[in-house]
């Protein structure tokens, strides 16, 4: 069920998903399932970048400026995070041919 996610993908938070920052960590509620998710500091930052409607490439560029991490590791972590969120139905991934 995994969608192909790349740095060229566009990502948007699904309509039936609510989130709130609680002391620096994002808490997400899927209204369709009633399931809560909690994100750590890095996951929270990625979520914020997605909420700002940035492309994954722009999110990567921001994260590379903010965190001491290699480009390869940051790219891997970002793409894995988005894939997991898409698999849980929390975000929608739009690839170049879909936009």
PyMOL commands that place a pseudoatom at each C-alpha (Angstrom):
pseudoatom trace, name=CA, resn=UNK, resi=1, chain=A, elem=C, hetatm=0, pos=[0.000, 0.000, 0.000]
pseudoatom trace, name=CA, resn=UNK, resi=2, chain=A, elem=C, hetatm=0, pos=[3.043, 2.296, 0.275]
pseudoatom trace, name=CA, resn=UNK, resi=3, chain=A, elem=C, hetatm=0, pos=[3.099, 5.154, -2.176]
pseudoatom trace, name=CA, resn=UNK, resi=4, chain=A, elem=C, hetatm=0, pos=[6.312, 6.057, -3.928]
pseudoatom trace, name=CA, resn=UNK, resi=5, chain=A, elem=C, hetatm=0, pos=[7.647, 9.110, -2.118]
pseudoatom trace, name=CA, resn=UNK, resi=6, chain=A, elem=C, hetatm=0, pos=[10.500, 11.228, -3.447]
pseudoatom trace, name=CA, resn=UNK, resi=7, chain=A, elem=C, hetatm=0, pos=[11.877, 14.700, -2.867]
pseudoatom trace, name=CA, resn=UNK, resi=8, chain=A, elem=C, hetatm=0, pos=[9.799, 15.794, -5.872]
pseudoatom trace, name=CA, resn=UNK, resi=9, chain=A, elem=C, hetatm=0, pos=[6.584, 14.685, -4.127]
pseudoatom trace, name=CA, resn=UNK, resi=10, chain=A, elem=C, hetatm=0, pos=[4.066, 17.122, -2.792]
pseudoatom trace, name=CA, resn=UNK, resi=11, chain=A, elem=C, hetatm=0, pos=[2.576, 16.253, 0.592]
pseudoatom trace, name=CA, resn=UNK, resi=12, chain=A, elem=C, hetatm=0, pos=[-0.488, 17.574, 2.321]
pseudoatom trace, name=CA, resn=UNK, resi=13, chain=A, elem=C, hetatm=0, pos=[-2.110, 16.746, 5.630]
pseudoatom trace, name=CA, resn=UNK, resi=14, chain=A, elem=C, hetatm=0, pos=[-5.412, 14.917, 5.163]
pseudoatom trace, name=CA, resn=UNK, resi=15, chain=A, elem=C, hetatm=0, pos=[-8.606, 16.837, 5.846]
pseudoatom trace, name=CA, resn=UNK, resi=16, chain=A, elem=C, hetatm=0, pos=[-9.751, 14.560, 8.700]
pseudoatom trace, name=CA, resn=UNK, resi=17, chain=A, elem=C, hetatm=0, pos=[-6.515, 14.927, 10.656]
pseudoatom trace, name=CA, resn=UNK, resi=18, chain=A, elem=C, hetatm=0, pos=[-6.096, 17.374, 13.523]
pseudoatom trace, name=CA, resn=UNK, resi=19, chain=A, elem=C, hetatm=0, pos=[-2.849, 18.232, 15.230]
pseudoatom trace, name=CA, resn=UNK, resi=20, chain=A, elem=C, hetatm=0, pos=[-1.668, 20.367, 18.081]
pseudoatom trace, name=CA, resn=UNK, resi=21, chain=A, elem=C, hetatm=0, pos=[1.710, 21.293, 19.492]
pseudoatom trace, name=CA, resn=UNK, resi=22, chain=A, elem=C, hetatm=0, pos=[2.013, 20.315, 23.144]
pseudoatom trace, name=CA, resn=UNK, resi=23, chain=A, elem=C, hetatm=0, pos=[5.210, 21.628, 24.687]
pseudoatom trace, name=CA, resn=UNK, resi=24, chain=A, elem=C, hetatm=0, pos=[7.253, 21.218, 21.510]
pseudoatom trace, name=CA, resn=UNK, resi=25, chain=A, elem=C, hetatm=0, pos=[5.854, 17.863, 20.431]
pseudoatom trace, name=CA, resn=UNK, resi=26, chain=A, elem=C, hetatm=0, pos=[3.026, 17.387, 17.961]
pseudoatom trace, name=CA, resn=UNK, resi=27, chain=A, elem=C, hetatm=0, pos=[0.004, 15.274, 18.856]
pseudoatom trace, name=CA, resn=UNK, resi=28, chain=A, elem=C, hetatm=0, pos=[-2.050, 14.095, 15.885]
pseudoatom trace, name=CA, resn=UNK, resi=29, chain=A, elem=C, hetatm=0, pos=[-5.623, 12.816, 15.900]
pseudoatom trace, name=CA, resn=UNK, resi=30, chain=A, elem=C, hetatm=0, pos=[-7.054, 10.878, 12.973]
pseudoatom trace, name=CA, resn=UNK, resi=31, chain=A, elem=C, hetatm=0, pos=[-10.761, 11.699, 13.131]
pseudoatom trace, name=CA, resn=UNK, resi=32, chain=A, elem=C, hetatm=0, pos=[-11.619, 8.707, 10.923]
pseudoatom trace, name=CA, resn=UNK, resi=33, chain=A, elem=C, hetatm=0, pos=[-10.123, 6.144, 13.299]
pseudoatom trace, name=CA, resn=UNK, resi=34, chain=A, elem=C, hetatm=0, pos=[-9.957, 8.029, 16.601]
pseudoatom trace, name=CA, resn=UNK, resi=35, chain=A, elem=C, hetatm=0, pos=[-6.280, 7.099, 16.892]
pseudoatom trace, name=CA, resn=UNK, resi=36, chain=A, elem=C, hetatm=0, pos=[-3.775, 9.531, 18.407]
pseudoatom trace, name=CA, resn=UNK, resi=37, chain=A, elem=C, hetatm=0, pos=[-0.157, 9.751, 17.327]
pseudoatom trace, name=CA, resn=UNK, resi=38, chain=A, elem=C, hetatm=0, pos=[2.676, 11.531, 19.115]
pseudoatom trace, name=CA, resn=UNK, resi=39, chain=A, elem=C, hetatm=0, pos=[5.732, 12.872, 17.336]
pseudoatom trace, name=CA, resn=UNK, resi=40, chain=A, elem=C, hetatm=0, pos=[9.185, 13.536, 18.711]
pseudoatom trace, name=CA, resn=UNK, resi=41, chain=A, elem=C, hetatm=0, pos=[11.009, 16.809, 18.099]
pseudoatom trace, name=CA, resn=UNK, resi=42, chain=A, elem=C, hetatm=0, pos=[12.237, 15.916, 14.599]
pseudoatom trace, name=CA, resn=UNK, resi=43, chain=A, elem=C, hetatm=0, pos=[8.900, 14.429, 13.550]
pseudoatom trace, name=CA, resn=UNK, resi=44, chain=A, elem=C, hetatm=0, pos=[7.215, 17.572, 14.847]
pseudoatom trace, name=CA, resn=UNK, resi=45, chain=A, elem=C, hetatm=0, pos=[9.495, 19.743, 12.719]
pseudoatom trace, name=CA, resn=UNK, resi=46, chain=A, elem=C, hetatm=0, pos=[8.758, 17.675, 9.596]
pseudoatom trace, name=CA, resn=UNK, resi=47, chain=A, elem=C, hetatm=0, pos=[5.025, 17.927, 10.332]
pseudoatom trace, name=CA, resn=UNK, resi=48, chain=A, elem=C, hetatm=0, pos=[5.330, 21.721, 10.643]
pseudoatom trace, name=CA, resn=UNK, resi=49, chain=A, elem=C, hetatm=0, pos=[7.143, 21.918, 7.309]
pseudoatom trace, name=CA, resn=UNK, resi=50, chain=A, elem=C, hetatm=0, pos=[4.434, 19.793, 5.660]
pseudoatom trace, name=CA, resn=UNK, resi=51, chain=A, elem=C, hetatm=0, pos=[1.748, 22.011, 7.194]
pseudoatom trace, name=CA, resn=UNK, resi=52, chain=A, elem=C, hetatm=0, pos=[3.482, 25.037, 5.637]
pseudoatom trace, name=CA, resn=UNK, resi=53, chain=A, elem=C, hetatm=0, pos=[2.877, 23.364, 2.242]
pseudoatom trace, name=CA, resn=UNK, resi=54, chain=A, elem=C, hetatm=0, pos=[6.555, 23.061, 1.493]
pseudoatom trace, name=CA, resn=UNK, resi=55, chain=A, elem=C, hetatm=0, pos=[7.804, 20.544, -1.009]
pseudoatom trace, name=CA, resn=UNK, resi=56, chain=A, elem=C, hetatm=0, pos=[9.827, 17.687, 0.403]
pseudoatom trace, name=CA, resn=UNK, resi=57, chain=A, elem=C, hetatm=0, pos=[12.915, 19.199, -1.219]
pseudoatom trace, name=CA, resn=UNK, resi=58, chain=A, elem=C, hetatm=0, pos=[12.259, 22.469, 0.629]
pseudoatom trace, name=CA, resn=UNK, resi=59, chain=A, elem=C, hetatm=0, pos=[11.660, 20.542, 3.858]
pseudoatom trace, name=CA, resn=UNK, resi=60, chain=A, elem=C, hetatm=0, pos=[14.971, 18.733, 3.378]
pseudoatom trace, name=CA, resn=UNK, resi=61, chain=A, elem=C, hetatm=0, pos=[16.798, 22.010, 2.743]
pseudoatom trace, name=CA, resn=UNK, resi=62, chain=A, elem=C, hetatm=0, pos=[15.335, 23.511, 5.936]
pseudoatom trace, name=CA, resn=UNK, resi=63, chain=A, elem=C, hetatm=0, pos=[16.197, 20.468, 8.003]
pseudoatom trace, name=CA, resn=UNK, resi=64, chain=A, elem=C, hetatm=0, pos=[19.781, 20.402, 6.727]
pseudoatom trace, name=CA, resn=UNK, resi=65, chain=A, elem=C, hetatm=0, pos=[20.154, 23.998, 7.935]
pseudoatom trace, name=CA, resn=UNK, resi=66, chain=A, elem=C, hetatm=0, pos=[18.591, 23.257, 11.330]
pseudoatom trace, name=CA, resn=UNK, resi=67, chain=A, elem=C, hetatm=0, pos=[20.114, 19.875, 12.243]
pseudoatom trace, name=CA, resn=UNK, resi=68, chain=A, elem=C, hetatm=0, pos=[23.601, 18.439, 12.182]
pseudoatom trace, name=CA, resn=UNK, resi=69, chain=A, elem=C, hetatm=0, pos=[22.927, 15.479, 9.901]
pseudoatom trace, name=CA, resn=UNK, resi=70, chain=A, elem=C, hetatm=0, pos=[24.227, 14.226, 6.580]
pseudoatom trace, name=CA, resn=UNK, resi=71, chain=A, elem=C, hetatm=0, pos=[22.127, 14.867, 3.496]
pseudoatom trace, name=CA, resn=UNK, resi=72, chain=A, elem=C, hetatm=0, pos=[21.836, 11.112, 2.876]
pseudoatom trace, name=CA, resn=UNK, resi=73, chain=A, elem=C, hetatm=0, pos=[20.595, 10.372, 6.407]
pseudoatom trace, name=CA, resn=UNK, resi=74, chain=A, elem=C, hetatm=0, pos=[18.203, 13.323, 6.441]
pseudoatom trace, name=CA, resn=UNK, resi=75, chain=A, elem=C, hetatm=0, pos=[16.768, 12.362, 3.042]
pseudoatom trace, name=CA, resn=UNK, resi=76, chain=A, elem=C, hetatm=0, pos=[16.255, 8.765, 4.179]
pseudoatom trace, name=CA, resn=UNK, resi=77, chain=A, elem=C, hetatm=0, pos=[14.594, 9.801, 7.443]
pseudoatom trace, name=CA, resn=UNK, resi=78, chain=A, elem=C, hetatm=0, pos=[12.338, 12.367, 5.747]
pseudoatom trace, name=CA, resn=UNK, resi=79, chain=A, elem=C, hetatm=0, pos=[11.143, 9.973, 3.052]
pseudoatom trace, name=CA, resn=UNK, resi=80, chain=A, elem=C, hetatm=0, pos=[10.569, 7.170, 5.583]
pseudoatom trace, name=CA, resn=UNK, resi=81, chain=A, elem=C, hetatm=0, pos=[8.594, 9.501, 7.857]
pseudoatom trace, name=CA, resn=UNK, resi=82, chain=A, elem=C, hetatm=0, pos=[6.344, 10.697, 5.021]
pseudoatom trace, name=CA, resn=UNK, resi=83, chain=A, elem=C, hetatm=0, pos=[5.827, 7.130, 3.790]
pseudoatom trace, name=CA, resn=UNK, resi=84, chain=A, elem=C, hetatm=0, pos=[4.771, 6.030, 7.289]
pseudoatom trace, name=CA, resn=UNK, resi=85, chain=A, elem=C, hetatm=0, pos=[2.388, 8.980, 7.638]
pseudoatom trace, name=CA, resn=UNK, resi=86, chain=A, elem=C, hetatm=0, pos=[0.886, 8.200, 4.207]
pseudoatom trace, name=CA, resn=UNK, resi=87, chain=A, elem=C, hetatm=0, pos=[0.480, 4.523, 5.109]
pseudoatom trace, name=CA, resn=UNK, resi=88, chain=A, elem=C, hetatm=0, pos=[-1.435, 5.572, 8.250]
pseudoatom trace, name=CA, resn=UNK, resi=89, chain=A, elem=C, hetatm=0, pos=[-3.682, 7.830, 6.148]
pseudoatom trace, name=CA, resn=UNK, resi=90, chain=A, elem=C, hetatm=0, pos=[-2.476, 11.034, 7.790]
pseudoatom trace, name=CA, resn=UNK, resi=91, chain=A, elem=C, hetatm=0, pos=[-1.007, 12.680, 4.694]
pseudoatom trace, name=CA, resn=UNK, resi=92, chain=A, elem=C, hetatm=0, pos=[-1.633, 12.577, 0.970]
pseudoatom trace, name=CA, resn=UNK, resi=93, chain=A, elem=C, hetatm=0, pos=[1.335, 12.255, -1.365]
pseudoatom trace, name=CA, resn=UNK, resi=94, chain=A, elem=C, hetatm=0, pos=[1.156, 13.810, -4.807]
pseudoatom trace, name=CA, resn=UNK, resi=95, chain=A, elem=C, hetatm=0, pos=[3.895, 12.927, -7.228]
pseudoatom trace, name=CA, resn=UNK, resi=96, chain=A, elem=C, hetatm=0, pos=[4.899, 15.082, -10.192]
pseudoatom trace, name=CA, resn=UNK, resi=97, chain=A, elem=C, hetatm=0, pos=[2.618, 13.299, -12.613]
pseudoatom trace, name=CA, resn=UNK, resi=98, chain=A, elem=C, hetatm=0, pos=[-0.342, 13.720, -10.232]
pseudoatom trace, name=CA, resn=UNK, resi=99, chain=A, elem=C, hetatm=0, pos=[-0.067, 17.475, -9.713]
for i in range(1, 99): cmd.bond("trace and resi %d" % i, "trace and resi %d" % (i + 1))
show_as sticks, trace
zoom trace
